[in-house]
Amino acid sequence: MSDTDLLFRPDLLARYGANGPRYTSYPTALQFRDDFDLDHYRHAAADPGAAETDLSLYFHIPFCDTVCFYCGCNKVATKNRKRSKPYVQQLVREIELQAALFDTTRPVSQLHWGGGTPTFLSLEEMSTLMAATREHFALRPDSEGEYSIEIDPREASVQTIEHLRTLGFNRLSLGVQDFDPVVQRAINRVQPLELTVDVMNTARANGFESISVDLIYGLPHQSVASFKRTLYTILLLAPERISVFGYAHMPQLFKMQRQMDAATLPSPATRLALLQLVVEQLTDAGYVYIGMDHFALPTDELARAQAQRTLHRNFQGYSTRAECDLIGFGASSIGKVGDVYAQNAKDLPGYGAAIDAGRLAVTRGVRLSSDDRLRRDIITELMCNLELRFDEFEAAYGVRFPAVFAPELERLRAFEVDGLVARSSDRIEVLPAGRMFVRNIAMVFDRYLGSQQVERFSRTI
């Protein structure tokens, strides 16, 4: 039986098709506390021991011209382009406030603008924001750093792409989701193929090092035949990275999803056939299956980092900068500094009021315990590098792994029987067939899941 055959055994899919975290953090945001002591964040930022690590900066730009019905992101849909100017001014002020906490001689090796639609900003506003960033933080040359931005091709002209390159961005992430016009109309995201092709061609002509494309399976009206055409087109465009997310239909949490007719969603059988199509088509085309829903060309930094066991996860997904402290800017953004997670106010009024008053907008967070740190590193190793070596954790944490985690190792026995993991006396290895189920494997080591409302998470498959 091949790995692909094993992936799509109905019994495995039924057994492991549960709700669970994506582990962009551990503990997850459900464990963040509203009574978080901001002094923990300040002390972590000022820790002299952190000076040897680089910084990563994330900016959340929440505005969208139109709303995509499937979207669960923190966003503000508006046609009023004037709304972004005061927000950019608040971001500039937040940059000043955050920079005052850190040793700003620490190099910045990673920067990301997400949203929302970052290209909702005018070219002048983009320049203002990047100039303020460079004024207060030491960005590495773009030949050494990873500076990425999420792009909606409907909001990105040739001039926009050229301007982003002059600002130092060297990576693009393009939202596509599906090229089928029927699907596009159903999700309120009409995006002709020509727009995507133009953006990619312009990006490559201007020296962008890597292009990532986001697709979604499980959307209204999708069929195996229609999505096969989308995948065929994407493979012709040959982006360095492809993410294919499973649509999470959660209308009880995201009101805009109620605009779609649930009766037009693919059946469970079709959804699984779509997932099988994705894995087979992309791996046959030479992409490395990184895990979960991410694929990369073997030459891409993401695939190389996994091969070298230096891959990491943060709030943007898989990352090649494992050692960085992450500073979050903007409404709802989350930072990770040392052993502290800190999240800004989610709504624009709350965020703006704090910044305008000259204080950080952090409203929630958590300081990790020693057990949290240990389990975070275990989950990261499994999710990213697909192998966990006991001796490394025993040396770092002073624990005897098989003794401390005997219950977890026992729960992994079922995964071993199903051919998803291999266990030996000194390690756990996620087998190729287990990459799709890696969230389920990581959940074994999550001590909070028993008390969490798992329906708040998306389906693992």
N, C-alpha and C positions, 0 to 999 in steps of 0.2 A: 504494500500500500504506500503510495507516494505521500509526501508532506501535504500536498494540496488536497488529496483525498481525505486525509486525516482531519484537516482543518474543517471540512464541511460535513463531517459525520453528524447526522441529525441528533444523535444522543448527546454528543458533546455540546452542540449548540444549545440544546434545550437545558442541559445541566448548568452551563456557565453563562447563560443569557440573563444576567442579573443587572440591577442598577449598582453603580459604583463610581468612586472618584476617578478623575483623570490624573490626579497626583501632580498637579503643577506646584503644589506645596504639600508639606506634611508637618503639622496637622493641616487639614483642609480649612478653607475659610469658614466652614460651619463651626469651627472651634474658636474663632476669633471672638474676643470679649469686648463688649461695649464699655466696660470700666478699665480698659487698658491704660496702664501707667506710661505716659509718653516719655518719662525719664529713662525707661528701659531702652527706648529707641535712641535717645540722645547719648546715653552711655555707650551703646553699641557703635554708634557713628564715630565717637571720639576715641574708641579703643586703639591705643598705639600699636597693638599687635596686628590690626587690620591693614596697616600701612603698606604691607608687602603685597596685598592683593589689589587687582584692578577694580574699577567701578563699571557698572552697567546702568544705563539710564533708560527709563521707559516713560514716554509721554502719551497720555490718553487724550485723543481728540474726539469728542463724542458726537459731533454733528454729522448728519446725513441729509442730503437733498431730498431723498425719498426713502421710505422704509421698505426693507425686504421682509416679507411676511414670516419667513422661517426664523428670523434672527432673534437671538436671546441675549445680545450684547447690551451693555449700558450705553444708550445712545439718545440723541435728541434729533428728531426729524423736523427739519425746517427749511423753508425756501429763503428765509431772511439771512443773507450773507453778512449782515452787520453784526449778527450775534457772536461771531467768532472774535471780533476785535477785542472786546473787554476780557474775553477768556484768555486770549494770548497775553494780554497785559498781566493777568493774574498768574499765568504760568511763569512769566518773566520774574514776577515778585517771588513766586515759590522757589524758583531756581536760586535766588539770592538767599532765601531763608534756609534752604537745604544746604547750600554751599557753606554757610556759616558753621554748620555742624561737623563738616568733614575736613580732613586734610586734602585740600584740592590739588596737591602735587601728585596725588595718586592718579595714574593714567586711567582714562576712560577707553576701554577697548571694545565696548558694545553699546549701541544706542538703537532704540526702536521707537517709531511713532506708530501707534495703533488706534483703533476706534471701534465704532464710527468710521468716518471717512477722513483721514488726515488731509487729503487733497481738497477738502472743503475750504481750507485756508487759502487766502490769496497768496500770490508769490511774495508780496511784500511781508505778509505775516509770517510766512515760512522763513524768510530771511531774518526777520526780527527774532524769532524764536531760536534759530540756530546761532545767531550772533551772540545772544545772551548766554546760550549754553557754552560756547567757546570762551566767552569772557570769564566765566566763573569755574569752568572745569577744563582739565587738560586732556583733550581728545587726542588719541594717537593718530598718526597719519593714516589716511584711509587705506593705504597699502598694508597696514597692520591691524586695523580695527574692522569690526563688522557693524555697519551702519545701515539699518534696514527700515523700510516704510511699507505699510499696507496701502495698496492702490486699488481703487475702483476704476477700471478702464473708461467708464462713462464720465469720469471726473478728471481725466488726465490727458491733456493735449500734448503734442510734441514739445511745446514750450515748457510745459510743466515738468516733463521727464528731463529735459535738458537742464532746467533750473535745479531740480533735485540733485542732479549729478554735480553741479557746480557747488552746491552746499556741502558736498562730501558723502552723500548717500551712495552706497555701492551694491545694495541688494534690494530687490523688490519682491513683494508678496502680492500676487494678483488674485482677487476674488473672481471666480468664473461660475462655479457651482454646476452649471449644465448648459450646453449649447442648444438644446432642443427648444424651439420657440414656444411650444405648447407649455412646457415646464416653466419657462421664463415668465410667461404671462401669469401662470398660476401663482408664482411666488413674488410677483410684482418686481421683477428684475429683468427687464428686456435689455439685452446686451448683445448686439450683433457680433458675430465672430470677427469681423473686420476691425472692430475697436480693440479687441484683445491682441490680435496680430500686430496692429500698428504700435501698440504700447511695447510689446516684446521686441519688435524690430528696432524701435527707437532706443529702448534701453540697451540693447546689445551694441548698437551703433555708437552709443555714448559711453561705453566701457563699464556697464554694470556687470559685476562679477558673477552674480547668481540670481536666478529668477525662480520663485516658487509659485505654484498655482494651487489654489484651493478648489476642490470639488466637493459635492455633497451627494450621497446616495440615500434613497428613501423619500425623495420629494414627490409631490403630487404628479401623477401621470407618467412617472418614469417607468420604462420597461427595459428589459435586458437589451432589446434591439436598439432602442434610442440611446441608452447610455453607452452602448458599445461604440456608437458613432462619435459620441463625445470623447471617449477615451482614445479612439483612433486619431481624432483631430489633435488632441493634446499631445499624443506621442509624436506626431509630425512636427509640432512646435518645440518639442524636446526641452522643456524646462529642467533645471538642475534638480529641483525638488517638487514633489507632488504630495499634497495632503488630501485624503479622501475621507471626509467625516461622515458618520452616520447621522442622519437627521433625527433629532430628538423632539418628538411631538409632545409638548408640555403646555397646552393652552391654558391650564390652570395657573401657570406661572407667567406665561408670556402672552398677553392679550392679542397681539397682532397675529399670532398663529391661528386665531379663531376666524381670520379672514379666508383661510384655505378650507376647502371642502375635504373633511377627513375621509370621506368615501372614495376620494381619488388617490389616497396614499397607497403605495404598493402593499400587497399582502405580505405576511411574514415570509412566505415561500419565495416570493419575488424579491423581497429585500435581501434574503440570504443569497439568492442567485446573483443579485447585483454585486454583493460583496465578493462572492467567488469570482465573478468576472473581473473585478478590480485587481484582486491579488494575482490572478493568472495572467491578465494582460500586461500588467506593469512589470512583474517579475520576468515574464517571457521577453519583454522589451529590454531587459538588462538593468532595471532599477533594483536597488537593494531594499528589501523590506526591513526598515528600521525597527518597526514595532507599531502596534495599535493601528493607526491610520496614516502613517508617514512612510514615504518612499524617497530615495535619493539615488542619483547616479553614483557609481563607485568612485568617481573622481571628485565628488562634492565633499566639502569639509565635514558635513554631517556624517556621511558614511565613513570617512577616514577617522573621525573622532570616535565613532563606535568601535571600529577595528582596533583603535589604540586604547580603548577603555577610558576615554576622557569625556564621553558624552554626558550631558546633564539635562535637567528639566527645570524650567522656571515658568512664570505666568504667561509667556509667549509660546510655550511648548518645548520641543527639544532645542537644546542650545549647545554650542561648542565651547562656551566660556564658563566652565564649572566653578572656577575659583572666585568669580566676581561677587561683590556686594551689589545688590540691585536697589536703586533709588527710584521710587515711583512718583510721577508728577501728574497732576490733573485729577478731576473727579473720578472716584472709584478705584484709582490705581493702587497697586499694592507693592510695597517695597520689602526686600529681605536684606537685613543688615545684621551680620553675625548670627545670633540665635534669636532674632526678633523679626516677626512679620508685622507690618503696620499698613493699614488701609485708610485712604482718604475718604471723606464724606462722599457718598454715592451721587447725591443730587447737586445740580449746579448752584442753587441758592446757598446750600450749606457749605459747599466748597468755597464759593466766592466770598461769603461772609467771613470765614476764617482768614483767608488770605488777605482780604481788604483790611482786616483788623491787625495784620502784621504777625499772625501766628500760623503755625503749621495746621493743615486741615485734617490731620489724622483723627479718626473717631473710633476705630476698632483695631485690635491687634492681639498678638499673643507672644509671650516669651517662652521659648522652648525649654522643657525640662531635659535632664540628661537622657531619660528614656525616649523622649521625642527626638532628640538628636540622633540617637542610635538607630531608631526605627526609620527616621528620614533617610539616613544614609543607606540602610538596607533596601528600602523601597526604590531609591534612586538607582542603586546598582542593578537591581532587577529590571526596572523599567527601561533603563538607558543602555546598560552594557551587557545585560542578559546573562550575567554570571555573578555569583556571590562567593567570594573566597573567605572561609572562616578565619584564617590566620590574620588577614588584614584587619578584621573587626576586633579580633582578640588583642592584637597589638595596639590598636587605636583606643579601645575602650576598656581593656583589662577584664574581659569577660570570657568565659568558656562557652562558645556559641552553642554547641549541641545541648549543653545543660540548661542555659538560660532560655533557649527557644525550643525546648523539647515539644511543647504542645503545638507550636507552629509547624515544626518539622513533621509531626505526625499528621497534621491537616494537609500537608503537601503530598502525602502518600497517594491520595486520589489522583492528583495531577501527574504523578509519576506513573501510576498504572495506566492512565490515559495517554501516555507518550508525550506529555507537554513539558515536563521537566525531567532532568536526570540528577539524582542525588548520589553523593559519595561521602566518605568520611570527612572530607575537607572542603566541600563546595556544593553549591546548587547551580545548575546550568539550565537556562531556558532554552529548550530545543526549538528548531525552526517552526514546528507546528504550534508551539506555545506562544509565538509572538503575537498572535491575534488575541490570546487570552491573558496577556501579561498583566492587565489591570486586575483580573481575578486572582492571579498569583500574588501580586503585591498586596492585595486586600487581606491575605492571610496574616500579614504582619501589622495591620492597622488595629491598634487597641481601642480606637474610638468608635468603630463601626457599629458595635452592638447598641450604642446609645444614640446613634444618629438617625435622622429621617432619610433613609436611603432613596426614597422617591424624589428627593431633591437633586439626585444625581442622574445622569443620562445612563442609558443601557450600555453595558460593556461591549455588546456585539450588536 
